[in-house]
């Protein structure tokens, strides 16, 4: 695994990989986002999909349809821009345009990073939404670029906040070193170094859950781990997201991962008018 399986429901945006005792039930009508990542010899690929849990064949309607279609259509349109001659900021502007058509909001703080061997957060970045205090340097796409590309859309304000739930997803801080004092912490961190030296992991992956919880605490105190907290928009809103691994080669841009959706399964009064 390069990123643990995360299942986030309704207004919850991402990174929800609860321990068994913190699990909740998924209900009819819930909008569910599933995200995960794998790697082969250190080369990572990520995927994310959104759907509504239904027991009938009736189309999804209302704001749930709006956010899913907006996120999916923005991702598909963006794939045609991610090639040499275009820039990351053009993709950000396109996402905003699609969201406007469906009268929803792109979610702030979502970054799509360049991928390299053993690296999931490279220097090249595509911003999901530009704001007054969230901007990135304009960069042109180039042959051999690979991105973990995500579009996230909300029926709410698109300004997620950290939820008061246990964070379970972490990544080793590659530039930090510290000699841990507690035995359980050292055992936990040694397992992180052996199994997850450069990629993300969940506390679910550790057999000794108690030692993992203790180890995380001391590791965080000394900045040895980067947490991925559970984020959510306002209660009652719906968030949809689609994630794909995109590779630029000579004369071609390929989405290496991702599942398509059928427009016939969605019904909304909004649509994209711009050709």
C-alpha positions, 0 to 999 in steps of 0.5 A: 500500500502507498496510501491506506483505504479511506472511506469518507461519508457525506460531508467528510472530505477525506482520510477517514480510516477508523479503527474498529472501535471507531467505525460507523454504519453506512446508510441508504442514501449516503454519498461515499468516497473511497480512496487508496494507493498502491505501489510497485517497487516504490512507484505509486498510483492512487485512485478515488471514487464517489458514489451514492449507496442505493438499493433501487435503480432510480437516478441520483438527484439533487445536490448529490448528483450536482457534486458528483457530476461536477467533480467527475466532469471537472476531472475529465475536462482537466485531463485534456489540459494536463499536457505540455503547453498548459499550466497548473493554474489553467486546470484550477480555473477550469475546475472553478468553471465547472463548479460554477455550472453546477452551482457547487464549490470546489473544496479549499486546501486540496493539492494534487502533487507530482509523483516520483519514485518513493515520493508522493508530494513532489514540487509540482502542484495543481491546486483544487481551488485558488483563494486569497491566501492559497496560491501556487506558483504557475508551472507548465506541464512537461513530458514524463510528469506524473500526478496524483490528480484529485478534484473535490467538490462540495454542496457547502462552502468548500471550507473543510475543518478538522473533525474531532475524531481520531487521526489514524493516517500518517506518513514518516517525516523524512527530514526528522531524526530523534531517539525515542525514549519509550520502548513501545515507541521505538518498536512502533517507529522501527516497524514504520521504518521497515514497512512504510519508509516513504509512504502513508500508513494507517494504525489499522495496519499494526497488530499491536494497536495499543503500542501503535497508539502509544508510539504515535503520541511520542513520534508526534511530539518530536515531529517524526510523523506527518498526520493526515487528519479527518477533514469535513465541510459543514454538517448537512453538506455533501462532498464528492471527489475523484482521484486518478494517477495521470502520466504525460508521455510524448503526444499523450496523457493517460489516466492510469487509474479511475472508474468512469460513471454513467450520466444516465444514473444522475438527474440534475437541472444543471449542466455545462453549457460551455463547449 
